[in-house]
Amino acid sequence: MWNELIGKIVIGIGVAFDALGCLGLLRLPDVYNRLQAGTKCVTFGTCGILFGVFLLKGFTGLGVKALIGIPFVLLTSPVGAHALARGAHIFGVKLWKNSVIDKYAEDRGDNPRL
């Protein structure tokens, strides 16, 4: 009984974080900010949903698969977002005009204000 209630609450929190991540993808000004919102919110939200499914289903086939999926999401989502951001920077995608600092340009020795 308590596992079911806690599982549904955790799933609800995960869905809320996923919704906020999607909102960030729509509202933020440039690709770098959008990647940050998408990576952090959606990773946490998806892990919350998977953990909630585990709490609901327990150590069944579905529950164990959901539990195994959490480390994969935690490892692949940030790495993929970093690769996309690095590739966008290398190909010259400009930062938002009000961006304060550009660490990639500093590392290359370029002008930090693109």
Buried (B, 14 or more C-beta within 10 A) or exposed (E): EEEEEBBEEBBEBBBEBBEBBBEBBEEBEBBBBBBBBBBBBBBBBBBBBBBBBBBBBEEEEEBEEBBEBBEEBBEEBBEEBEEBBEEBBEEEEEBEEEBEEBEBBEEEEEEBEB
